[in-house]
Amino acid sequence: MKITTGPLLAAMLGAFLLSGCIPRIEIATPKEPLTINMNVKIEHEIRIKVDRDVESLLKNQSGLF
């Protein structure tokens, strides 16, 4: 019976060396709070069209609303 320990020993050594190469990913929260600066300009325009009759009604009866 012939015992070949060379390839078996090389395979065990290779497996041992590769077991130390496990990729590792770490996620950590920042120590300082996040700051978001946004420059937002909001413009709006409201157009109201009133018929002349309604406009005169509103002028004559100012206490309506």
PQR file of N, CA, C, O and H, with PARSE charges and radii, in Angstrom:
ATOM      1  N   MET A   1       0.850  -1.156   0.000 -0.4000 1.5000
ATOM      2  CA  MET A   1       0.000   0.000   0.000 -0.0000 2.0000
ATOM      3  C   MET A   1       0.902   1.226   0.000  0.5500 1.7000
ATOM      4  O   MET A   1       1.813   1.368   0.815 -0.5500 1.4000
ATOM      5  N   LYS A   2       0.595   2.127  -0.979 -0.4000 1.5000
ATOM      6  CA  LYS A   2       1.421   3.311  -1.139 -0.0000 2.0000
ATOM      7  C   LYS A   2       0.657   4.517  -0.596  0.5500 1.7000
ATOM      8  O   LYS A   2      -0.479   4.764  -1.000 -0.5500 1.4000
ATOM      9  H   LYS A   2      -0.145   2.011  -1.641  0.4000 1.0000
ATOM     10  N   ILE A   3       1.254   5.242   0.286 -0.4000 1.5000
ATOM     11  CA  ILE A   3       0.616   6.423   0.884 -0.0000 2.0000
ATOM     12  C   ILE A   3       1.241   7.668   0.269  0.5500 1.7000
ATOM     13  O   ILE A   3       2.452   7.874   0.354 -0.5500 1.4000
ATOM     14  H   ILE A   3       2.177   5.041   0.614  0.4000 1.0000
ATOM     15  N   THR A   4       0.399   8.500  -0.355 -0.4000 1.5000
ATOM     16  CA  THR A   4       0.885   9.759  -0.943 -0.0000 2.0000
ATOM     17  C   THR A   4       0.382  10.907  -0.080  0.5500 1.7000
ATOM     18  O   THR A   4      -0.783  11.295  -0.174 -0.5500 1.4000
ATOM     19  H   THR A   4      -0.585   8.333  -0.424  0.4000 1.0000
ATOM     20  N   THR A   5       1.208  11.421   0.715 -0.4000 1.5000
ATOM     21  CA  THR A   5       0.817  12.510   1.614 -0.0000 2.0000
ATOM     22  C   THR A   5       1.078  13.872   1.001  0.5500 1.7000
ATOM     23  O   THR A   5       0.559  14.869   1.504 -0.5500 1.4000
ATOM     24  H   THR A   5       2.153  11.105   0.792  0.4000 1.0000
ATOM     25  N   GLY A   6       1.854  13.956  -0.055 -0.4000 1.5000
ATOM     26  CA  GLY A   6       2.184  15.251  -0.686 -0.0000 2.0000
ATOM     27  C   GLY A   6       0.966  15.991  -1.193  0.5500 1.7000
ATOM     28  O   GLY A   6       0.725  17.118  -0.761 -0.5500 1.4000
ATOM     29  H   GLY A   6       2.275  13.147  -0.464  0.4000 1.0000
ATOM     30  N   PRO A   7       0.168  15.393  -2.115 -0.5600 1.5000
ATOM     31  CA  PRO A   7      -1.018  16.103  -2.628  0.2800 2.0000
ATOM     32  C   PRO A   7      -2.066  16.358  -1.547  0.5500 1.7000
ATOM     33  O   PRO A   7      -2.719  17.401  -1.545 -0.5500 1.4000
ATOM     34  N   LEU A   8      -2.223  15.417  -0.642 -0.4000 1.5000
ATOM     35  CA  LEU A   8      -3.194  15.616   0.450 -0.0000 2.0000
ATOM     36  C   LEU A   8      -2.765  16.756   1.351  0.5500 1.7000
ATOM     37  O   LEU A   8      -3.590  17.571   1.765 -0.5500 1.4000
ATOM     38  H   LEU A   8      -1.692  14.569  -0.644  0.4000 1.0000
ATOM     39  N   LEU A   9      -1.504  16.817   1.651 -0.4000 1.5000
ATOM     40  CA  LEU A   9      -0.985  17.908   2.493 -0.0000 2.0000
ATOM     41  C   LEU A   9      -1.108  19.236   1.766  0.5500 1.7000
ATOM     42  O   LEU A   9      -1.451  20.242   2.387 -0.5500 1.4000
ATOM     43  H   LEU A   9      -0.834  16.155   1.314  0.4000 1.0000
ATOM     44  N   ALA A  10      -0.837  19.267   0.469 -0.4000 1.5000
ATOM     45  CA  ALA A  10      -0.961  20.509  -0.320 -0.0000 2.0000
ATOM     46  C   ALA A  10      -2.406  20.960  -0.369  0.5500 1.7000
ATOM     47  O   ALA A  10      -2.673  22.157  -0.266 -0.5500 1.4000
ATOM     48  H   ALA A  10      -0.558  18.450  -0.036  0.4000 1.0000
ATOM     49  N   ALA A  11      -3.357  20.034  -0.526 -0.4000 1.5000
ATOM     50  CA  ALA A  11      -4.775  20.391  -0.556 -0.0000 2.0000
ATOM     51  C   ALA A  11      -5.230  20.938   0.782  0.5500 1.7000
ATOM     52  O   ALA A  11      -5.974  21.918   0.829 -0.5500 1.4000
ATOM     53  H   ALA A  11      -3.141  19.061  -0.610  0.4000 1.0000
ATOM     54  N   MET A  12      -4.797  20.324   1.862 -0.4000 1.5000
ATOM     55  CA  MET A  12      -5.168  20.813   3.200 -0.0000 2.0000
ATOM     56  C   MET A  12      -4.571  22.185   3.465  0.5500 1.7000
ATOM     57  O   MET A  12      -5.222  23.048   4.053 -0.5500 1.4000
ATOM     58  H   MET A  12      -4.192  19.528   1.823  0.4000 1.0000
ATOM     59  N   LEU A  13      -3.323  22.388   3.028 -0.4000 1.5000
ATOM     60  CA  LEU A  13      -2.683  23.691   3.220 -0.0000 2.0000
ATOM     61  C   LEU A  13      -3.389  24.757   2.380  0.5500 1.7000
ATOM     62  O   LEU A  13      -3.600  25.879   2.842 -0.5500 1.4000
ATOM     63  H   LEU A  13      -2.794  21.687   2.550  0.4000 1.0000
ATOM     64  N   GLY A  14      -3.750  24.402   1.149 -0.4000 1.5000
ATOM     65  CA  GLY A  14      -4.473  25.337   0.279 -0.0000 2.0000
ATOM     66  C   GLY A  14      -5.824  25.702   0.860  0.5500 1.7000
ATOM     67  O   GLY A  14      -6.208  26.872   0.844 -0.5500 1.4000
ATOM     68  H   GLY A  14      -3.578  23.492   0.773  0.4000 1.0000
ATOM     69  N   ALA A  15      -6.548  24.726   1.372 -0.4000 1.5000
ATOM     70  CA  ALA A  15      -7.849  24.994   1.982 -0.0000 2.0000
ATOM     71  C   ALA A  15      -7.702  25.878   3.210  0.5500 1.7000
ATOM     72  O   ALA A  15      -8.532  26.752   3.456 -0.5500 1.4000
ATOM     73  H   ALA A  15      -6.236  23.776   1.385  0.4000 1.0000
ATOM     74  N   PHE A  16      -6.657  25.651   3.971 -0.4000 1.5000
ATOM     75  CA  PHE A  16      -6.414  26.461   5.170 -0.0000 2.0000
ATOM     76  C   PHE A  16      -6.095  27.900   4.787  0.5500 1.7000
ATOM     77  O   PHE A  16      -6.575  28.836   5.427 -0.5500 1.4000
ATOM     78  H   PHE A  16      -5.982  24.940   3.771  0.4000 1.0000
ATOM     79  N   LEU A  17      -5.282  28.081   3.744 -0.4000 1.5000
ATOM     80  CA  LEU A  17      -4.924  29.435   3.323 -0.0000 2.0000
ATOM     81  C   LEU A  17      -6.109  30.170   2.711  0.5500 1.7000
ATOM     82  O   LEU A  17      -6.277  31.367   2.940 -0.5500 1.4000
ATOM     83  H   LEU A  17      -4.891  27.321   3.224  0.4000 1.0000
ATOM     84  N   LEU A  18      -6.932  29.469   1.934 -0.4000 1.5000
ATOM     85  CA  LEU A  18      -8.095  30.114   1.314 -0.0000 2.0000
ATOM     86  C   LEU A  18      -9.190  30.436   2.328  0.5500 1.7000
ATOM     87  O   LEU A  18      -9.999  31.333   2.089 -0.5500 1.4000
ATOM     88  H   LEU A  18      -6.795  28.496   1.747  0.4000 1.0000
ATOM     89  N   SER A  19      -9.233  29.744   3.425 -0.4000 1.5000
ATOM     90  CA  SER A  19     -10.276  30.025   4.417 -0.0000 2.0000
ATOM     91  C   SER A  19     -10.051  31.383   5.072  0.5500 1.7000
ATOM     92  O   SER A  19     -10.992  31.951   5.625 -0.5500 1.4000
ATOM     93  H   SER A  19      -8.576  29.015   3.619  0.4000 1.0000
ATOM     94  N   GLY A  20      -8.848  31.916   5.028 -0.4000 1.5000
ATOM     95  CA  GLY A  20      -8.578  33.238   5.585 -0.0000 2.0000
ATOM     96  C   GLY A  20      -8.914  34.358   4.624  0.5500 1.7000
ATOM     97  O   GLY A  20      -8.803  35.524   5.006 -0.5500 1.4000
ATOM     98  H   GLY A  20      -8.083  31.454   4.578  0.4000 1.0000
ATOM     99  N   CYS A  21      -9.318  34.070   3.403 -0.4000 1.5000
ATOM    100  CA  CYS A  21      -9.604  35.076   2.385 -0.0000 2.0000
ATOM    101  C   CYS A  21     -11.108  35.254   2.201  0.5500 1.7000
ATOM    102  O   CYS A  21     -11.589  35.263   1.068 -0.5500 1.4000
ATOM    103  H   CYS A  21      -9.409  33.124   3.094  0.4000 1.0000
ATOM    104  N   ILE A  22     -11.829  35.390   3.250 -0.4000 1.5000
ATOM    105  CA  ILE A  22     -13.274  35.595   3.160 -0.0000 2.0000
ATOM    106  C   ILE A  22     -13.537  37.092   3.035  0.5500 1.7000
ATOM    107  O   ILE A  22     -13.093  37.864   3.885 -0.5500 1.4000
ATOM    108  H   ILE A  22     -11.438  35.382   4.170  0.4000 1.0000
ATOM    109  N   PRO A  23     -14.254  37.521   1.987 -0.5600 1.5000
ATOM    110  CA  PRO A  23     -14.526  38.959   1.848  0.2800 2.0000
ATOM    111  C   PRO A  23     -15.432  39.439   2.985  0.5500 1.7000
ATOM    112  O   PRO A  23     -16.326  38.724   3.440 -0.5500 1.4000
ATOM    113  N   ARG A  24     -15.176  40.651   3.421 -0.4000 1.5000
ATOM    114  CA  ARG A  24     -15.924  41.195   4.541 -0.0000 2.0000
ATOM    115  C   ARG A  24     -16.390  42.601   4.188  0.5500 1.7000
ATOM    116  O   ARG A  24     -15.606  43.418   3.705 -0.5500 1.4000
ATOM    117  H   ARG A  24     -14.450  41.231   3.052  0.4000 1.0000
ATOM    118  N   ILE A  25     -17.639  42.872   4.424 -0.4000 1.5000
ATOM    119  CA  ILE A  25     -18.229  44.182   4.133 -0.0000 2.0000
ATOM    120  C   ILE A  25     -18.777  44.745   5.436  0.5500 1.7000
ATOM    121  O   ILE A  25     -19.531  44.077   6.145 -0.5500 1.4000
ATOM    122  H   ILE A  25     -18.276  42.207   4.816  0.4000 1.0000
ATOM    123  N   GLU A  26     -18.397  45.967   5.742 -0.4000 1.5000
ATOM    124  CA  GLU A  26     -18.897  46.617   6.958 -0.0000 2.0000
ATOM    125  C   GLU A  26     -19.675  47.864   6.582  0.5500 1.7000
ATOM    126  O   GLU A  26     -19.266  48.625   5.705 -0.5500 1.4000
ATOM    127  H   GLU A  26     -17.785  46.509   5.166  0.4000 1.0000
ATOM    128  N   ILE A  27     -20.779  48.062   7.242 -0.4000 1.5000
ATOM    129  CA  ILE A  27     -21.588  49.267   7.062 -0.0000 2.0000
ATOM    130  C   ILE A  27     -21.686  49.938   8.422  0.5500 1.7000
ATOM    131  O   ILE A  27     -22.118  49.333   9.403 -0.5500 1.4000
ATOM    132  H   ILE A  27     -21.111  47.444   7.954  0.4000 1.0000
ATOM    133  N   ALA A  28     -21.279  51.190   8.458 -0.4000 1.5000
ATOM    134  CA  ALA A  28     -21.311  51.925   9.718 -0.0000 2.0000
ATOM    135  C   ALA A  28     -22.036  53.247   9.516  0.5500 1.7000
ATOM    136  O   ALA A  28     -21.949  53.856   8.450 -0.5500 1.4000
ATOM    137  H   ALA A  28     -20.929  51.681   7.660  0.4000 1.0000
ATOM    138  N   THR A  29     -22.741  53.678  10.532 -0.4000 1.5000
ATOM    139  CA  THR A  29     -23.423  54.965  10.469 -0.0000 2.0000
ATOM    140  C   THR A  29     -22.418  56.070  10.768  0.5500 1.7000
ATOM    141  O   THR A  29     -21.471  55.865  11.527 -0.5500 1.4000
ATOM    142  H   THR A  29     -22.811  53.183  11.398  0.4000 1.0000
ATOM    143  N   PRO A  30     -22.624  57.237  10.174 -0.5600 1.5000
ATOM    144  CA  PRO A  30     -21.693  58.326  10.447  0.2800 2.0000
ATOM    145  C   PRO A  30     -21.886  58.848  11.872  0.5500 1.7000
ATOM    146  O   PRO A  30     -22.976  58.763  12.437 -0.5500 1.4000
ATOM    147  N   LYS A  31     -20.827  59.376  12.429 -0.4000 1.5000
ATOM    148  CA  LYS A  31     -20.909  59.897  13.801 -0.0000 2.0000
ATOM    149  C   LYS A  31     -21.596  61.245  13.845  0.5500 1.7000
ATOM    150  O   LYS A  31     -22.221  61.590  14.848 -0.5500 1.4000
ATOM    151  H   LYS A  31     -19.942  59.445  11.970  0.4000 1.0000
ATOM    152  N   GLU A  32     -21.487  62.022  12.758 -0.4000 1.5000
ATOM    153  CA  GLU A  32     -22.133  63.333  12.702 -0.0000 2.0000
ATOM    154  C   GLU A  32     -23.427  63.214  11.902  0.5500 1.7000
ATOM    155  O   GLU A  32     -23.523  62.388  10.995 -0.5500 1.4000
ATOM    156  H   GLU A  32     -20.979  61.742  11.943  0.4000 1.0000
ATOM    157  N   PRO A  33     -24.423  64.040  12.235 -0.5600 1.5000
ATOM    158  CA  PRO A  33     -25.679  63.962  11.476  0.2800 2.0000
ATOM    159  C   PRO A  33     -25.483  64.459  10.048  0.5500 1.7000
ATOM    160  O   PRO A  33     -24.603  65.274   9.772 -0.5500 1.4000
ATOM    161  N   LEU A  34     -26.311  63.957   9.157 -0.4000 1.5000
ATOM    162  CA  LEU A  34     -26.248  64.360   7.762 -0.0000 2.0000
ATOM    163  C   LEU A  34     -26.895  65.727   7.606  0.5500 1.7000
ATOM    164  O   LEU A  34     -27.931  66.000   8.211 -0.5500 1.4000
ATOM    165  H   LEU A  34     -27.026  63.294   9.381  0.4000 1.0000
ATOM    166  N   THR A  35     -26.292  66.576   6.803 -0.4000 1.5000
ATOM    167  CA  THR A  35     -26.830  67.901   6.534 -0.0000 2.0000
ATOM    168  C   THR A  35     -27.071  68.018   5.037  0.5500 1.7000
ATOM    169  O   THR A  35     -26.179  67.772   4.224 -0.5500 1.4000
ATOM    170  H   THR A  35     -25.450  66.353   6.311  0.4000 1.0000
ATOM    171  N   ILE A  36     -28.287  68.396   4.694 -0.4000 1.5000
ATOM    172  CA  ILE A  36     -28.637  68.576   3.287 -0.0000 2.0000
ATOM    173  C   ILE A  36     -29.047  70.028   3.103  0.5500 1.7000
ATOM    174  O   ILE A  36     -30.022  70.485   3.700 -0.5500 1.4000
ATOM    175  H   ILE A  36     -29.011  68.596   5.354  0.4000 1.0000
ATOM    176  N   ASN A  37     -28.308  70.744   2.286 -0.4000 1.5000
ATOM    177  CA  ASN A  37     -28.627  72.133   1.987 -0.0000 2.0000
ATOM    178  C   ASN A  37     -29.321  72.192   0.639  0.5500 1.7000
ATOM    179  O   ASN A  37     -28.776  71.764  -0.378 -0.5500 1.4000
ATOM    180  H   ASN A  37     -27.516  70.373   1.801  0.4000 1.0000
ATOM    181  N   MET A  38     -30.529  72.729   0.650 -0.4000 1.5000
ATOM    182  CA  MET A  38     -31.286  72.833  -0.584 -0.0000 2.0000
ATOM    183  C   MET A  38     -31.693  74.285  -0.786  0.5500 1.7000
ATOM    184  O   MET A  38     -32.292  74.900   0.096 -0.5500 1.4000
ATOM    185  H   MET A  38     -30.971  73.077   1.477  0.4000 1.0000
ATOM    186  N   ASN A  39     -31.372  74.809  -1.919 -0.4000 1.5000
ATOM    187  CA  ASN A  39     -31.828  76.148  -2.277 -0.0000 2.0000
ATOM    188  C   ASN A  39     -33.030  75.982  -3.195  0.5500 1.7000
ATOM    189  O   ASN A  39     -32.901  75.613  -4.363 -0.5500 1.4000
ATOM    190  H   ASN A  39     -30.885  74.309  -2.635  0.4000 1.0000
ATOM    191  N   VAL A  40     -34.180  76.259  -2.647 -0.4000 1.5000
ATOM    192  CA  VAL A  40     -35.421  76.068  -3.389 -0.0000 2.0000
ATOM    193  C   VAL A  40     -36.135  77.404  -3.466  0.5500 1.7000
ATOM    194  O   VAL A  40     -36.346  78.067  -2.450 -0.5500 1.4000
ATOM    195  H   VAL A  40     -34.285  76.559  -1.699  0.4000 1.0000
ATOM    196  N   LYS A  41     -36.497  77.786  -4.653 -0.4000 1.5000
ATOM    197  CA  LYS A  41     -37.236  79.018  -4.865 -0.0000 2.0000
ATOM    198  C   LYS A  41     -38.605  78.650  -5.407  0.5500 1.7000
ATOM    199  O   LYS A  41     -38.724  78.029  -6.464 -0.5500 1.4000
ATOM    200  H   LYS A  41     -36.325  77.247  -5.478  0.4000 1.0000
ATOM    201  N   ILE A  42     -39.623  79.036  -4.680 -0.4000 1.5000
ATOM    202  CA  ILE A  42     -40.986  78.706  -5.079 -0.0000 2.0000
ATOM    203  C   ILE A  42     -41.697  80.000  -5.436  0.5500 1.7000
ATOM    204  O   ILE A  42     -41.793  80.920  -4.624 -0.5500 1.4000
ATOM    205  H   ILE A  42     -39.526  79.540  -3.822  0.4000 1.0000
ATOM    206  N   GLU A  43     -42.178  80.053  -6.628 -0.4000 1.5000
ATOM    207  CA  GLU A  43     -42.957  81.206  -7.073 -0.0000 2.0000
ATOM    208  C   GLU A  43     -44.331  80.718  -7.500  0.5500 1.7000
ATOM    209  O   GLU A  43     -44.479  79.646  -8.087 -0.5500 1.4000
ATOM    210  H   GLU A  43     -42.099  79.306  -7.288  0.4000 1.0000
ATOM    211  N   HIS A  44     -45.307  81.512  -7.198 -0.4000 1.5000
ATOM    212  CA  HIS A  44     -46.639  81.159  -7.653 -0.0000 2.0000
ATOM    213  C   HIS A  44     -47.361  82.418  -8.080  0.5500 1.7000
ATOM    214  O   HIS A  44     -47.054  83.520  -7.624 -0.5500 1.4000
ATOM    215  H   HIS A  44     -45.187  82.382  -6.720  0.4000 1.0000
ATOM    216  N   GLU A  45     -48.297  82.239  -8.938 -0.4000 1.5000
ATOM    217  CA  GLU A  45     -49.068  83.348  -9.454 -0.0000 2.0000
ATOM    218  C   GLU A  45     -50.523  82.892  -9.508  0.5500 1.7000
ATOM    219  O   GLU A  45     -50.851  81.832 -10.042 -0.5500 1.4000
ATOM    220  H   GLU A  45     -48.546  81.345  -9.309  0.4000 1.0000
ATOM    221  N   ILE A  46     -51.355  83.710  -8.951 -0.4000 1.5000
ATOM    222  CA  ILE A  46     -52.778  83.389  -8.946 -0.0000 2.0000
ATOM    223  C   ILE A  46     -53.490  84.437  -9.789  0.5500 1.7000
ATOM    224  O   ILE A  46     -53.364  85.636  -9.541 -0.5500 1.4000
ATOM    225  H   ILE A  46     -51.088  84.571  -8.518  0.4000 1.0000
ATOM    226  N   ARG A  47     -54.213  83.995 -10.751 -0.4000 1.5000
ATOM    227  CA  ARG A  47     -54.988  84.889 -11.608 -0.0000 2.0000
ATOM    228  C   ARG A  47     -56.464  84.607 -11.387  0.5500 1.7000
ATOM    229  O   ARG A  47     -56.935  83.475 -11.489 -0.5500 1.4000
ATOM    230  H   ARG A  47     -54.315  83.021 -10.953  0.4000 1.0000
ATOM    231  N   ILE A  48     -57.154  85.661 -11.089 -0.4000 1.5000
ATOM    232  CA  ILE A  48     -58.587  85.520 -10.872 -0.0000 2.0000
ATOM    233  C   ILE A  48     -59.294  86.409 -11.890  0.5500 1.7000
ATOM    234  O   ILE A  48     -59.066  87.617 -11.941 -0.5500 1.4000
ATOM    235  H   ILE A  48     -56.771  86.581 -11.007  0.4000 1.0000
ATOM    236  N   LYS A  49     -60.134  85.811 -12.679 -0.4000 1.5000
ATOM    237  CA  LYS A  49     -60.926  86.555 -13.641 -0.0000 2.0000
ATOM    238  C   LYS A  49     -62.363  86.607 -13.124  0.5500 1.7000
ATOM    239  O   LYS A  49     -62.988  85.585 -12.843 -0.5500 1.4000
ATOM    240  H   LYS A  49     -60.319  84.829 -12.638  0.4000 1.0000
ATOM    241  N   VAL A  50     -62.844  87.800 -13.014 -0.4000 1.5000
ATOM    242  CA  VAL A  50     -64.197  87.966 -12.516 -0.0000 2.0000
ATOM    243  C   VAL A  50     -64.984  88.744 -13.570  0.5500 1.7000
ATOM    244  O   VAL A  50     -64.530  89.757 -14.103 -0.5500 1.4000
ATOM    245  H   VAL A  50     -62.336  88.631 -13.242  0.4000 1.0000
ATOM    246  N   ASP A  51     -66.135  88.247 -13.834 -0.4000 1.5000
ATOM    247  CA  ASP A  51     -66.993  88.971 -14.773 -0.0000 2.0000
ATOM    248  C   ASP A  51     -67.330  90.347 -14.212  0.5500 1.7000
ATOM    249  O   ASP A  51     -67.325  90.560 -13.000 -0.5500 1.4000
ATOM    250  H   ASP A  51     -66.504  87.425 -13.400  0.4000 1.0000
ATOM    251  N   ARG A  52     -67.611  91.242 -15.088 -0.4000 1.5000
ATOM    252  CA  ARG A  52     -67.888  92.616 -14.660 -0.0000 2.0000
ATOM    253  C   ARG A  52     -69.104  92.669 -13.739  0.5500 1.7000
ATOM    254  O   ARG A  52     -69.134  93.463 -12.799 -0.5500 1.4000
ATOM    255  H   ARG A  52     -67.615  91.069 -16.073  0.4000 1.0000
ATOM    256  N   ASP A  53     -70.083  91.849 -13.994 -0.4000 1.5000
ATOM    257  CA  ASP A  53     -71.268  91.851 -13.132 -0.0000 2.0000
ATOM    258  C   ASP A  53     -70.905  91.400 -11.717  0.5500 1.7000
ATOM    259  O   ASP A  53     -71.342  91.993 -10.731 -0.5500 1.4000
ATOM    260  H   ASP A  53     -70.059  91.204 -14.758  0.4000 1.0000
ATOM    261  N   VAL A  54     -70.126  90.378 -11.641 -0.4000 1.5000
ATOM    262  CA  VAL A  54     -69.730  89.884 -10.322 -0.0000 2.0000
ATOM    263  C   VAL A  54     -68.829  90.904  -9.645  0.5500 1.7000
ATOM    264  O   VAL A  54     -68.915  91.105  -8.434 -0.5500 1.4000
ATOM    265  H   VAL A  54     -69.771  89.896 -12.442  0.4000 1.0000
ATOM    266  N   GLU A  55     -67.969  91.544 -10.416 -0.4000 1.5000
ATOM    267  CA  GLU A  55     -67.081  92.547  -9.852 -0.0000 2.0000
ATOM    268  C   GLU A  55     -67.876  93.725  -9.301  0.5500 1.7000
ATOM    269  O   GLU A  55     -67.579  94.218  -8.212 -0.5500 1.4000
ATOM    270  H   GLU A  55     -67.899  91.381 -11.400  0.4000 1.0000
ATOM    271  N   SER A  56     -68.889  94.182 -10.045 -0.4000 1.5000
ATOM    272  CA  SER A  56     -69.715  95.289  -9.549 -0.0000 2.0000
ATOM    273  C   SER A  56     -70.522  94.843  -8.339  0.5500 1.7000
ATOM    274  O   SER A  56     -70.737  95.634  -7.420 -0.5500 1.4000
ATOM    275  H   SER A  56     -69.131  93.782 -10.929  0.4000 1.0000
ATOM    276  N   LEU A  57     -70.968  93.604  -8.318 -0.4000 1.5000
ATOM    277  CA  LEU A  57     -71.701  93.084  -7.154 -0.0000 2.0000
ATOM    278  C   LEU A  57     -70.821  93.093  -5.917  0.5500 1.7000
ATOM    279  O   LEU A  57     -71.261  93.460  -4.828 -0.5500 1.4000
ATOM    280  H   LEU A  57     -70.793  92.961  -9.064  0.4000 1.0000
ATOM    281  N   LEU A  58     -69.573  92.685  -6.099 -0.4000 1.5000
ATOM    282  CA  LEU A  58     -68.656  92.665  -4.959 -0.0000 2.0000
ATOM    283  C   LEU A  58     -68.345  94.077  -4.479  0.5500 1.7000
ATOM    284  O   LEU A  58     -68.135  94.299  -3.286 -0.5500 1.4000
ATOM    285  H   LEU A  58     -69.215  92.387  -6.984  0.4000 1.0000
ATOM    286  N   LYS A  59     -68.316  95.044  -5.420 -0.4000 1.5000
ATOM    287  CA  LYS A  59     -68.046  96.421  -5.022 -0.0000 2.0000
ATOM    288  C   LYS A  59     -69.236  96.999  -4.261  0.5500 1.7000
ATOM    289  O   LYS A  59     -69.063  97.698  -3.263 -0.5500 1.4000
ATOM    290  H   LYS A  59     -68.486  94.864  -6.388  0.4000 1.0000
ATOM    291  N   ASN A  60     -70.453  96.699  -4.745 -0.4000 1.5000
ATOM    292  CA  ASN A  60     -71.649  97.259  -4.109 -0.0000 2.0000
ATOM    293  C   ASN A  60     -71.942  96.615  -2.761  0.5500 1.7000
ATOM    294  O   ASN A  60     -72.401  97.284  -1.836 -0.5500 1.4000
ATOM    295  H   ASN A  60     -70.593  96.132  -5.557  0.4000 1.0000
ATOM    296  N   GLN A  61     -71.682  95.350  -2.654 -0.4000 1.5000
ATOM    297  CA  GLN A  61     -71.963  94.651  -1.397 -0.0000 2.0000
ATOM    298  C   GLN A  61     -70.640  94.157  -0.804  0.5500 1.7000
ATOM    299  O   GLN A  61     -70.298  92.977  -0.885 -0.5500 1.4000
ATOM    300  H   GLN A  61     -71.309  94.806  -3.406  0.4000 1.0000
ATOM    301  N   SER A  62     -69.933  95.078  -0.223 -0.4000 1.5000
ATOM    302  CA  SER A  62     -68.613  94.740   0.305 -0.0000 2.0000
ATOM    303  C   SER A  62     -68.681  93.787   1.496  0.5500 1.7000
ATOM    304  O   SER A  62     -67.701  93.106   1.798 -0.5500 1.4000
ATOM    305  H   SER A  62     -70.211  96.036  -0.158  0.4000 1.0000
ATOM    306  N   GLY A  63     -69.813  93.731   2.167 -0.4000 1.5000
ATOM    307  CA  GLY A  63     -69.946  92.843   3.321 -0.0000 2.0000
ATOM    308  C   GLY A  63     -70.400  91.444   2.952  0.5500 1.7000
ATOM    309  O   GLY A  63     -70.750  90.651   3.826 -0.5500 1.4000
ATOM    310  H   GLY A  63     -70.609  94.284   1.922  0.4000 1.0000
ATOM    311  N   LEU A  64     -70.396  91.136   1.661 -0.4000 1.5000
ATOM    312  CA  LEU A  64     -70.852  89.822   1.207 -0.0000 2.0000
ATOM    313  C   LEU A  64     -69.945  88.698   1.715  0.5500 1.7000
ATOM    314  O   LEU A  64     -70.436  87.637   2.100 -0.5500 1.4000
ATOM    315  H   LEU A  64     -70.111  91.780   0.951  0.4000 1.0000
ATOM    316  N   PHE A  65     -68.663  88.914   1.719 -0.4000 1.5000
ATOM    317  CA  PHE A  65     -67.739  87.875   2.197 -0.0000 2.0000
ATOM    318  C   PHE A  65     -67.128  88.282   3.492  0.5500 1.7000
ATOM    319  O   PHE A  65     -66.323  87.541   4.055 -0.5500 1.4000
ATOM    320  H   PHE A  65     -68.264  89.776   1.406  0.4000 1.0000
TER
END
